[in-house]
Each structure stands twice: as C-alpha cells, then as structure tokens.
Amino acid sequence: MASVHDHQEQFAIARGAMPLARVDDALRLLHLDLLSRGADAQELGSWLWGAHWFPHLNEHAAITALADALPEKWRTGTRCDPQILLQFPHTGPDPEITFHVDQEPDWAGDRRYLRIVGVPLSPWRVENGGLLVKPGADVVPVEADPGDVVMMQPDLLHSGGVNRTGAVRYAVYFRFLGESG
C-alpha cells in the first residue's frame, strides 16, 4: 500500500493499494459483457434506479479479485454482495444531492456494517460525480484514482455528485458486516 490518508477516522484513502491489473480486469469484464450480452433500455433503467449495475457479475472472479486485494484490515467481517456502480453523464438541471447512510440488508438480522470500501475503476472527481462525504457540516469531495481504495465508516453520510463530463464514472463498493450482537 503506497499511503493511507486518514480523515478523522470517518473515511480513509489508501493510495495505490489496488493492483491496476485487477482494475483493468474488472473494466474489461463489464465492457465485454455489454458487447456480448447487451442490455436493453428496460434493464439499464432498472440498474440505474437500483444503483446496482451488472448484478449477474457480482461473484465473477474479476470482481471478487478486487475484494481479495483490499487492505487486509479493511476486509474483516462478512462480505456482502458487491455493488457495481456506473454514473453516466447527467442531463438537465442539476439535481439536489441527497446524502444517505447505507442500510443493512434484511437478511443481516442484528448485524451492522463495519465499513464500506470503494474501489474506483475510473477517476473520481467533482466534475464526474465523484464520491462526496459529509463527516460534519461540510461536504468533502473524495478524489481518487484507479488503484486507490476508499474506506468509509458505515454511519458516514455520503452521495455521488453530478457527472458533468462525457465519460462514465465506474466504481465497485464492498460492504462488510460484523458479528451478531
């Protein structure tokens, strides 16, 4: 791991922690899936509104290899299904940014998230709707590059921004549950 930038323990960025070959393998998988399988407007719409893209690829080796390469202390607990997330360019007036805290799945019972870990597959910038966090009263943009890994505490308010570029922003998020308590 090249370096870890800790922000009062609410979130941290491990610069250069993810091998770029694994990032490329995940992007290749997503692009080849679209090329070979396609996706109609109905399927794309369901992925968009559900904020989960390519759910059929969640357990593909190229995606799970990302989880396996996370910093060891960030992969403790029970790993939930990955969230593959694409953010397309925005059209129309800017929407209001709604910050949220992720909710545990019903099947988790009384177990709570330990952490949320994001893997940028493309650069995260303010201009392309990159991750925004709200550790207090202020909004903090989290700029990261492929190869970086971002860890957030589960109670940290967060959201994507508005993608004003012509490129799609890609990410994979992993959530880890603690023990019953």
BELMO-V544966 format. One record per residue. N is the residue number from 1. RES is the residue in one letter. PHI is phi in degrees with one decimal (* if undefined). OMEGA is omega as a letter, one per 40 degrees, with the letter a starting at -180 (none if undefined). D_FIRST is the distance of its C-alpha to the first C-alpha in Angstrom with 1 decimal. Layout:
n: {N | N}
res: {RES | RES}
phi: {PHI | PHI}
omega: {OMEGA | OMEGA}
d_first: {D_FIRST | D_FIRST}
This chain:
n: {1 | 2 | 3 | 4 | 5 | 6 | 7 | 8 | 9 | 10 | 11 | 12 | 13 | 14 | 15 | 16 | 17 | 18 | 19 | 20 | 21 | 22 | 23 | 24 | 25 | 26 | 27 | 28 | 29 | 30 | 31 | 32 | 33 | 34 | 35 | 36 | 37 | 38 | 39 | 40 | 41 | 42 | 43 | 44 | 45 | 46 | 47 | 48 | 49 | 50 | 51 | 52 | 53 | 54 | 55 | 56 | 57 | 58 | 59 | 60 | 61 | 62 | 63 | 64 | 65 | 66 | 67 | 68 | 69 | 70 | 71 | 72 | 73 | 74 | 75 | 76 | 77 | 78 | 79 | 80 | 81 | 82 | 83 | 84 | 85 | 86 | 87 | 88 | 89 | 90 | 91 | 92 | 93 | 94 | 95 | 96 | 97 | 98 | 99 | 100 | 101 | 102 | 103 | 104 | 105 | 106 | 107 | 108 | 109 | 110 | 111 | 112 | 113 | 114 | 115 | 116 | 117 | 118 | 119 | 120 | 121 | 122 | 123 | 124 | 125 | 126 | 127 | 128 | 129 | 130 | 131 | 132 | 133 | 134 | 135 | 136 | 137 | 138 | 139 | 140 | 141 | 142 | 143 | 144 | 145 | 146 | 147 | 148 | 149 | 150 | 151 | 152 | 153 | 154 | 155 | 156 | 157 | 158 | 159 | 160 | 161 | 162 | 163 | 164 | 165 | 166 | 167 | 168 | 169 | 170 | 171 | 172 | 173 | 174 | 175 | 176 | 177 | 178 | 179 | 180 | 181}
res: {M | A | S | V | H | D | H | Q | E | Q | F | A | I | A | R | G | A | M | P | L | A | R | V | D | D | A | L | R | L | L | H | L | D | L | L | S | R | G | A | D | A | Q | E | L | G | S | W | L | W | G | A | H | W | F | P | H | L | N | E | H | A | A | I | T | A | L | A | D | A | L | P | E | K | W | R | T | G | T | R | C | D | P | Q | I | L | L | Q | F | P | H | T | G | P | D | P | E | I | T | F | H | V | D | Q | E | P | D | W | A | G | D | R | R | Y | L | R | I | V | G | V | P | L | S | P | W | R | V | E | N | G | G | L | L | V | K | P | G | A | D | V | V | P | V | E | A | D | P | G | D | V | V | M | M | Q | P | D | L | L | H | S | G | G | V | N | R | T | G | A | V | R | Y | A | V | Y | F | R | F | L | G | E | S | G}
phi: {* | -65.6 | -163.4 | -119.0 | -106.5 | -100.1 | -115.3 | 51.3 | 65.3 | -79.0 | -155.0 | -142.7 | -121.2 | -99.0 | -72.1 | 70.0 | -80.0 | -101.7 | -59.2 | -62.4 | -63.4 | -71.6 | -61.4 | -63.3 | -61.3 | -67.2 | -62.0 | -59.8 | -57.9 | -63.5 | -67.9 | -67.9 | -63.5 | -63.4 | -66.2 | -86.0 | -102.1 | 72.3 | -160.0 | -82.6 | -59.2 | -64.7 | -66.3 | -59.7 | -62.6 | -66.9 | -66.4 | -61.1 | -73.3 | -86.2 | 58.3 | -133.4 | -97.5 | 52.5 | -59.5 | -71.6 | -106.1 | -52.5 | -105.5 | -67.1 | -55.6 | -68.3 | -84.9 | -66.3 | -63.5 | -64.1 | -61.9 | -65.3 | -95.6 | -63.4 | -52.1 | -52.7 | -69.3 | -96.0 | -114.5 | -78.1 | 99.5 | -91.8 | -77.3 | -86.0 | -56.2 | -65.5 | -115.2 | -86.9 | -129.6 | -118.2 | -122.8 | -79.2 | -56.9 | -89.0 | -123.1 | 86.3 | -65.2 | -63.1 | -77.3 | -73.0 | -78.2 | -111.2 | -83.4 | -147.5 | -115.9 | -64.8 | -101.7 | -65.4 | -67.7 | -55.4 | -67.5 | -73.3 | 64.8 | -93.5 | -75.9 | -118.0 | -63.1 | -88.6 | -167.7 | -121.5 | -124.2 | -106.1 | -118.6 | -69.3 | -95.8 | -141.3 | -59.1 | -105.5 | -135.3 | -57.6 | -64.4 | -107.8 | 79.2 | -57.6 | -57.8 | -119.1 | -123.5 | -132.0 | -75.2 | -156.5 | -79.9 | -95.3 | -89.8 | -118.0 | -73.8 | -106.6 | -91.6 | -147.5 | -120.0 | -52.8 | 102.2 | -86.5 | -136.7 | -116.3 | -112.4 | -122.8 | -68.1 | -65.8 | -95.3 | -78.6 | -66.1 | -152.5 | -167.3 | -83.1 | -90.5 | -107.9 | -84.9 | -101.1 | -98.5 | -95.3 | -112.3 | -81.4 | -97.8 | -117.1 | -155.2 | -128.5 | -112.4 | -120.4 | -117.8 | -124.7 | -95.5 | -85.5 | -80.4 | -62.0 | -141.1}
omega: {a | i | i | i | a | a | a | i | i | i | i | i | i | a | i | a | a | i | a | i | i | i | a | i | i | i | i | i | a | a | i | i | i | a | a | a | a | i | i | a | a | i | i | i | i | i | a | a | i | a | i | a | i | a | i | a | a | a | i | a | a | i | a | i | i | i | a | a | i | i | a | a | a | i | i | a | i | a | i | i | i | i | i | a | i | i | a | i | a | i | i | a | i | i | i | i | i | i | a | i | a | i | i | i | a | a | a | a | a | i | a | i | i | a | i | a | a | i | i | i | i | i | i | a | i | a | a | i | a | a | i | i | a | a | i | i | a | i | a | i | i | i | a | a | i | a | i | i | a | i | i | i | a | a | i | i | a | i | i | i | a | a | a | a | i | a | i | i | a | i | i | i | i | i | a | i | i | i | i | a | none}
d_first: {0.0 | 3.8 | 5.7 | 7.6 | 11.2 | 13.6 | 17.1 | 19.5 | 17.9 | 19.4 | 16.3 | 12.7 | 10.4 | 6.7 | 6.9 | 6.0 | 4.4 | 7.9 | 9.7 | 12.5 | 15.0 | 14.7 | 15.3 | 18.2 | 19.6 | 19.8 | 21.5 | 23.8 | 24.8 | 25.8 | 27.7 | 29.4 | 30.4 | 32.1 | 33.7 | 35.1 | 35.8 | 36.3 | 36.5 | 39.7 | 40.0 | 40.6 | 37.4 | 35.3 | 37.0 | 36.3 | 32.6 | 32.6 | 34.4 | 32.6 | 29.1 | 28.1 | 28.1 | 28.5 | 29.0 | 30.2 | 26.8 | 24.9 | 24.7 | 24.4 | 22.0 | 20.2 | 19.6 | 18.9 | 16.3 | 14.2 | 14.7 | 13.9 | 10.4 | 9.6 | 7.6 | 10.5 | 12.0 | 12.3 | 14.4 | 17.0 | 20.6 | 22.6 | 21.0 | 23.6 | 24.4 | 21.9 | 23.2 | 23.1 | 24.0 | 25.6 | 27.1 | 29.9 | 31.6 | 33.8 | 37.6 | 40.1 | 39.9 | 36.6 | 36.3 | 35.8 | 32.2 | 32.3 | 29.5 | 29.1 | 27.5 | 26.7 | 29.4 | 28.9 | 30.8 | 34.2 | 33.4 | 30.9 | 33.9 | 33.1 | 29.4 | 27.2 | 23.8 | 21.0 | 18.6 | 18.2 | 15.0 | 15.3 | 13.9 | 15.4 | 17.1 | 18.7 | 18.2 | 19.1 | 21.5 | 24.6 | 26.8 | 25.7 | 25.7 | 22.1 | 21.1 | 23.2 | 22.9 | 25.6 | 24.4 | 27.9 | 30.7 | 28.6 | 26.8 | 23.3 | 21.9 | 18.3 | 17.4 | 14.4 | 14.0 | 13.4 | 9.8 | 9.1 | 9.8 | 12.4 | 13.7 | 17.3 | 19.8 | 22.6 | 25.2 | 23.7 | 26.0 | 24.5 | 25.8 | 25.4 | 27.2 | 29.8 | 29.0 | 31.2 | 29.9 | 31.2 | 28.0 | 26.7 | 23.5 | 21.5 | 19.2 | 18.7 | 18.6 | 18.3 | 20.2 | 20.3 | 23.5 | 24.4 | 27.3 | 30.9 | 32.1}
